[in-house]
Amino acid sequence: MIDRIQEKKVIGIKQCKKSILNGEGKILYIADDADKKLTSPLISVAEQKSVPVTVIDTMQKLGKMCSIDVKAAAALILK
């Protein structure tokens, strides 16, 4: 697993969904402990658009991977 996401990215469920729908998604990262009611629709959209989904253990860990000081439920690497 990677420690940091260095590539161009967006963070947050709404921004990730918007970018995937615009065809800009490369890899979607989802925190396993995030609210499933919020992440399930995002995962469905990613699967429909053939964007690979990687599950990260915690929101805290995903936030650190994104180099932010807060938790993150979702992050998307952009093409």
CNS distance restraints for C-alpha pairs under 8 A (distance, minus, plus):
assign (resid   2 and name CA) (resid  65 and name CA) 7.79 0.50 0.50
assign (resid   3 and name CA) (resid  65 and name CA) 5.66 0.50 0.50
assign (resid   4 and name CA) (resid  64 and name CA) 7.29 0.50 0.50
assign (resid   4 and name CA) (resid  65 and name CA) 4.19 0.50 0.50
assign (resid   4 and name CA) (resid  66 and name CA) 6.17 0.50 0.50
assign (resid   4 and name CA) (resid  67 and name CA) 6.99 0.50 0.50
assign (resid   5 and name CA) (resid   9 and name CA) 7.95 0.50 0.50
assign (resid   5 and name CA) (resid  65 and name CA) 5.58 0.50 0.50
assign (resid   5 and name CA) (resid  66 and name CA) 5.53 0.50 0.50
assign (resid   5 and name CA) (resid  67 and name CA) 7.73 0.50 0.50
assign (resid   5 and name CA) (resid  77 and name CA) 7.94 0.50 0.50
assign (resid   6 and name CA) (resid  66 and name CA) 7.85 0.50 0.50
assign (resid   7 and name CA) (resid  77 and name CA) 6.47 0.50 0.50
assign (resid   7 and name CA) (resid  78 and name CA) 7.53 0.50 0.50
assign (resid   8 and name CA) (resid  77 and name CA) 5.98 0.50 0.50
assign (resid   8 and name CA) (resid  78 and name CA) 5.68 0.50 0.50
assign (resid   8 and name CA) (resid  79 and name CA) 7.93 0.50 0.50
assign (resid   9 and name CA) (resid  75 and name CA) 6.85 0.50 0.50
assign (resid   9 and name CA) (resid  76 and name CA) 5.41 0.50 0.50
assign (resid   9 and name CA) (resid  77 and name CA) 4.39 0.50 0.50
assign (resid   9 and name CA) (resid  78 and name CA) 5.31 0.50 0.50
assign (resid  10 and name CA) (resid  15 and name CA) 6.26 0.50 0.50
assign (resid  10 and name CA) (resid  16 and name CA) 6.14 0.50 0.50
assign (resid  10 and name CA) (resid  75 and name CA) 5.74 0.50 0.50
assign (resid  10 and name CA) (resid  76 and name CA) 5.35 0.50 0.50
assign (resid  10 and name CA) (resid  77 and name CA) 6.73 0.50 0.50
assign (resid  10 and name CA) (resid  78 and name CA) 7.39 0.50 0.50
assign (resid  11 and name CA) (resid  15 and name CA) 6.44 0.50 0.50
assign (resid  11 and name CA) (resid  16 and name CA) 6.49 0.50 0.50
assign (resid  11 and name CA) (resid  66 and name CA) 7.83 0.50 0.50
assign (resid  11 and name CA) (resid  72 and name CA) 6.98 0.50 0.50
assign (resid  11 and name CA) (resid  74 and name CA) 5.97 0.50 0.50
assign (resid  11 and name CA) (resid  75 and name CA) 4.35 0.50 0.50
assign (resid  11 and name CA) (resid  76 and name CA) 6.45 0.50 0.50
assign (resid  12 and name CA) (resid  16 and name CA) 6.03 0.50 0.50
assign (resid  12 and name CA) (resid  72 and name CA) 6.44 0.50 0.50
assign (resid  12 and name CA) (resid  73 and name CA) 6.27 0.50 0.50
assign (resid  12 and name CA) (resid  74 and name CA) 5.08 0.50 0.50
assign (resid  12 and name CA) (resid  75 and name CA) 5.98 0.50 0.50
assign (resid  13 and name CA) (resid  17 and name CA) 6.11 0.50 0.50
assign (resid  13 and name CA) (resid  38 and name CA) 7.52 0.50 0.50
assign (resid  13 and name CA) (resid  39 and name CA) 7.17 0.50 0.50
assign (resid  13 and name CA) (resid  42 and name CA) 7.05 0.50 0.50
assign (resid  13 and name CA) (resid  73 and name CA) 6.75 0.50 0.50
assign (resid  13 and name CA) (resid  74 and name CA) 5.46 0.50 0.50
assign (resid  13 and name CA) (resid  75 and name CA) 7.48 0.50 0.50
assign (resid  14 and name CA) (resid  18 and name CA) 6.17 0.50 0.50
assign (resid  15 and name CA) (resid  19 and name CA) 6.14 0.50 0.50
assign (resid  16 and name CA) (resid  20 and name CA) 6.11 0.50 0.50
assign (resid  16 and name CA) (resid  25 and name CA) 7.91 0.50 0.50
assign (resid  16 and name CA) (resid  28 and name CA) 7.84 0.50 0.50
assign (resid  16 and name CA) (resid  42 and name CA) 7.80 0.50 0.50
assign (resid  16 and name CA) (resid  74 and name CA) 7.08 0.50 0.50
assign (resid  16 and name CA) (resid  75 and name CA) 6.42 0.50 0.50
assign (resid  16 and name CA) (resid  76 and name CA) 5.66 0.50 0.50
assign (resid  17 and name CA) (resid  21 and name CA) 6.17 0.50 0.50
assign (resid  17 and name CA) (resid  42 and name CA) 5.95 0.50 0.50
assign (resid  17 and name CA) (resid  45 and name CA) 7.23 0.50 0.50
assign (resid  17 and name CA) (resid  46 and name CA) 7.90 0.50 0.50
assign (resid  18 and name CA) (resid  22 and name CA) 6.31 0.50 0.50
assign (resid  19 and name CA) (resid  23 and name CA) 6.42 0.50 0.50
assign (resid  19 and name CA) (resid  24 and name CA) 5.29 0.50 0.50
assign (resid  19 and name CA) (resid  25 and name CA) 6.16 0.50 0.50
assign (resid  19 and name CA) (resid  78 and name CA) 7.95 0.50 0.50
assign (resid  20 and name CA) (resid  24 and name CA) 5.50 0.50 0.50
assign (resid  20 and name CA) (resid  25 and name CA) 4.83 0.50 0.50
assign (resid  20 and name CA) (resid  45 and name CA) 7.38 0.50 0.50
assign (resid  20 and name CA) (resid  46 and name CA) 6.55 0.50 0.50
assign (resid  20 and name CA) (resid  49 and name CA) 7.18 0.50 0.50
assign (resid  20 and name CA) (resid  51 and name CA) 7.81 0.50 0.50
assign (resid  21 and name CA) (resid  45 and name CA) 7.54 0.50 0.50
assign (resid  21 and name CA) (resid  49 and name CA) 7.62 0.50 0.50
assign (resid  23 and name CA) (resid  49 and name CA) 7.58 0.50 0.50
assign (resid  24 and name CA) (resid  78 and name CA) 5.51 0.50 0.50
assign (resid  24 and name CA) (resid  79 and name CA) 5.56 0.50 0.50
assign (resid  25 and name CA) (resid  51 and name CA) 6.31 0.50 0.50
assign (resid  25 and name CA) (resid  76 and name CA) 6.37 0.50 0.50
assign (resid  25 and name CA) (resid  77 and name CA) 6.20 0.50 0.50
assign (resid  25 and name CA) (resid  78 and name CA) 4.93 0.50 0.50
assign (resid  25 and name CA) (resid  79 and name CA) 5.94 0.50 0.50
assign (resid  26 and name CA) (resid  51 and name CA) 5.91 0.50 0.50
assign (resid  26 and name CA) (resid  52 and name CA) 7.22 0.50 0.50
assign (resid  26 and name CA) (resid  76 and name CA) 7.06 0.50 0.50
assign (resid  26 and name CA) (resid  77 and name CA) 5.42 0.50 0.50
assign (resid  26 and name CA) (resid  78 and name CA) 5.31 0.50 0.50
assign (resid  26 and name CA) (resid  79 and name CA) 5.35 0.50 0.50
assign (resid  27 and name CA) (resid  51 and name CA) 5.81 0.50 0.50
assign (resid  27 and name CA) (resid  52 and name CA) 5.22 0.50 0.50
assign (resid  27 and name CA) (resid  53 and name CA) 6.15 0.50 0.50
assign (resid  27 and name CA) (resid  54 and name CA) 7.39 0.50 0.50
assign (resid  27 and name CA) (resid  76 and name CA) 5.75 0.50 0.50
assign (resid  27 and name CA) (resid  77 and name CA) 5.25 0.50 0.50
assign (resid  27 and name CA) (resid  78 and name CA) 7.40 0.50 0.50
assign (resid  28 and name CA) (resid  46 and name CA) 7.40 0.50 0.50
assign (resid  28 and name CA) (resid  51 and name CA) 6.73 0.50 0.50
assign (resid  28 and name CA) (resid  52 and name CA) 6.15 0.50 0.50
assign (resid  28 and name CA) (resid  53 and name CA) 4.78 0.50 0.50
assign (resid  28 and name CA) (resid  54 and name CA) 6.13 0.50 0.50
assign (resid  28 and name CA) (resid  74 and name CA) 7.23 0.50 0.50
assign (resid  28 and name CA) (resid  75 and name CA) 5.95 0.50 0.50
assign (resid  28 and name CA) (resid  76 and name CA) 4.49 0.50 0.50
assign (resid  28 and name CA) (resid  77 and name CA) 6.49 0.50 0.50
assign (resid  29 and name CA) (resid  53 and name CA) 5.87 0.50 0.50
assign (resid  29 and name CA) (resid  54 and name CA) 4.84 0.50 0.50
assign (resid  29 and name CA) (resid  55 and name CA) 5.78 0.50 0.50
assign (resid  29 and name CA) (resid  56 and name CA) 6.67 0.50 0.50
assign (resid  29 and name CA) (resid  62 and name CA) 7.78 0.50 0.50
assign (resid  29 and name CA) (resid  74 and name CA) 5.57 0.50 0.50
assign (resid  29 and name CA) (resid  75 and name CA) 5.11 0.50 0.50
assign (resid  29 and name CA) (resid  76 and name CA) 6.10 0.50 0.50
assign (resid  30 and name CA) (resid  34 and name CA) 7.74 0.50 0.50
assign (resid  30 and name CA) (resid  39 and name CA) 7.33 0.50 0.50
assign (resid  30 and name CA) (resid  53 and name CA) 7.17 0.50 0.50
assign (resid  30 and name CA) (resid  54 and name CA) 6.29 0.50 0.50
assign (resid  30 and name CA) (resid  55 and name CA) 4.93 0.50 0.50
assign (resid  30 and name CA) (resid  56 and name CA) 5.94 0.50 0.50
assign (resid  30 and name CA) (resid  62 and name CA) 7.84 0.50 0.50
assign (resid  30 and name CA) (resid  73 and name CA) 5.91 0.50 0.50
assign (resid  30 and name CA) (resid  74 and name CA) 4.61 0.50 0.50
assign (resid  30 and name CA) (resid  75 and name CA) 6.70 0.50 0.50
assign (resid  31 and name CA) (resid  55 and name CA) 5.83 0.50 0.50
assign (resid  31 and name CA) (resid  56 and name CA) 4.81 0.50 0.50
assign (resid  31 and name CA) (resid  57 and name CA) 5.88 0.50 0.50
assign (resid  31 and name CA) (resid  58 and name CA) 5.14 0.50 0.50
assign (resid  31 and name CA) (resid  59 and name CA) 4.98 0.50 0.50
assign (resid  31 and name CA) (resid  62 and name CA) 6.45 0.50 0.50
assign (resid  31 and name CA) (resid  72 and name CA) 7.22 0.50 0.50
assign (resid  31 and name CA) (resid  73 and name CA) 5.08 0.50 0.50
assign (resid  31 and name CA) (resid  74 and name CA) 6.25 0.50 0.50
assign (resid  32 and name CA) (resid  55 and name CA) 5.99 0.50 0.50
assign (resid  32 and name CA) (resid  56 and name CA) 5.84 0.50 0.50
assign (resid  32 and name CA) (resid  57 and name CA) 5.19 0.50 0.50
assign (resid  32 and name CA) (resid  58 and name CA) 5.74 0.50 0.50
assign (resid  32 and name CA) (resid  59 and name CA) 7.33 0.50 0.50
assign (resid  33 and name CA) (resid  57 and name CA) 6.87 0.50 0.50
assign (resid  33 and name CA) (resid  58 and name CA) 5.41 0.50 0.50
assign (resid  33 and name CA) (resid  59 and name CA) 6.38 0.50 0.50
assign (resid  34 and name CA) (resid  38 and name CA) 7.79 0.50 0.50
assign (resid  34 and name CA) (resid  39 and name CA) 7.05 0.50 0.50
assign (resid  34 and name CA) (resid  58 and name CA) 7.56 0.50 0.50
assign (resid  34 and name CA) (resid  59 and name CA) 6.49 0.50 0.50
assign (resid  34 and name CA) (resid  73 and name CA) 5.41 0.50 0.50
assign (resid  35 and name CA) (resid  39 and name CA) 6.37 0.50 0.50
assign (resid  36 and name CA) (resid  40 and name CA) 5.50 0.50 0.50
assign (resid  37 and name CA) (resid  41 and name CA) 7.42 0.50 0.50
assign (resid  38 and name CA) (resid  42 and name CA) 7.24 0.50 0.50
assign (resid  39 and name CA) (resid  43 and name CA) 6.18 0.50 0.50
assign (resid  39 and name CA) (resid  73 and name CA) 7.69 0.50 0.50
assign (resid  39 and name CA) (resid  74 and name CA) 7.78 0.50 0.50
assign (resid  40 and name CA) (resid  44 and name CA) 6.25 0.50 0.50
assign (resid  41 and name CA) (resid  45 and name CA) 6.31 0.50 0.50
assign (resid  42 and name CA) (resid  46 and name CA) 6.22 0.50 0.50
assign (resid  43 and name CA) (resid  47 and name CA) 6.16 0.50 0.50
assign (resid  43 and name CA) (resid  53 and name CA) 7.13 0.50 0.50
assign (resid  44 and name CA) (resid  48 and name CA) 6.19 0.50 0.50
assign (resid  45 and name CA) (resid  49 and name CA) 6.27 0.50 0.50
assign (resid  46 and name CA) (resid  50 and name CA) 6.03 0.50 0.50
assign (resid  46 and name CA) (resid  51 and name CA) 4.90 0.50 0.50
assign (resid  46 and name CA) (resid  52 and name CA) 7.04 0.50 0.50
assign (resid  46 and name CA) (resid  53 and name CA) 7.21 0.50 0.50
assign (resid  47 and name CA) (resid  51 and name CA) 5.82 0.50 0.50
assign (resid  47 and name CA) (resid  52 and name CA) 7.07 0.50 0.50
assign (resid  47 and name CA) (resid  53 and name CA) 7.79 0.50 0.50
assign (resid  56 and name CA) (resid  61 and name CA) 7.25 0.50 0.50
assign (resid  56 and name CA) (resid  62 and name CA) 6.41 0.50 0.50
assign (resid  57 and name CA) (resid  61 and name CA) 6.99 0.50 0.50
assign (resid  57 and name CA) (resid  62 and name CA) 7.92 0.50 0.50
assign (resid  58 and name CA) (resid  62 and name CA) 6.38 0.50 0.50
assign (resid  59 and name CA) (resid  63 and name CA) 6.11 0.50 0.50
assign (resid  59 and name CA) (resid  71 and name CA) 4.92 0.50 0.50
assign (resid  59 and name CA) (resid  72 and name CA) 4.94 0.50 0.50
assign (resid  59 and name CA) (resid  73 and name CA) 5.40 0.50 0.50
assign (resid  60 and name CA) (resid  64 and name CA) 6.37 0.50 0.50
assign (resid  60 and name CA) (resid  70 and name CA) 6.94 0.50 0.50
assign (resid  60 and name CA) (resid  71 and name CA) 4.57 0.50 0.50
assign (resid  60 and name CA) (resid  72 and name CA) 6.66 0.50 0.50
assign (resid  61 and name CA) (resid  65 and name CA) 6.20 0.50 0.50
assign (resid  61 and name CA) (resid  71 and name CA) 7.52 0.50 0.50
assign (resid  62 and name CA) (resid  66 and name CA) 6.29 0.50 0.50
assign (resid  62 and name CA) (resid  71 and name CA) 6.85 0.50 0.50
assign (resid  62 and name CA) (resid  72 and name CA) 5.73 0.50 0.50
assign (resid  62 and name CA) (resid  73 and name CA) 7.32 0.50 0.50
assign (resid  62 and name CA) (resid  74 and name CA) 7.62 0.50 0.50
assign (resid  62 and name CA) (resid  75 and name CA) 7.77 0.50 0.50
assign (resid  63 and name CA) (resid  67 and name CA) 6.37 0.50 0.50
assign (resid  63 and name CA) (resid  68 and name CA) 5.39 0.50 0.50
assign (resid  63 and name CA) (resid  69 and name CA) 6.58 0.50 0.50
assign (resid  63 and name CA) (resid  70 and name CA) 5.76 0.50 0.50
assign (resid  63 and name CA) (resid  71 and name CA) 4.66 0.50 0.50
assign (resid  63 and name CA) (resid  72 and name CA) 4.76 0.50 0.50
assign (resid  64 and name CA) (resid  68 and name CA) 5.73 0.50 0.50
assign (resid  64 and name CA) (resid  69 and name CA) 6.71 0.50 0.50
assign (resid  64 and name CA) (resid  70 and name CA) 7.77 0.50 0.50
assign (resid  64 and name CA) (resid  71 and name CA) 7.72 0.50 0.50
assign (resid  66 and name CA) (resid  75 and name CA) 7.65 0.50 0.50
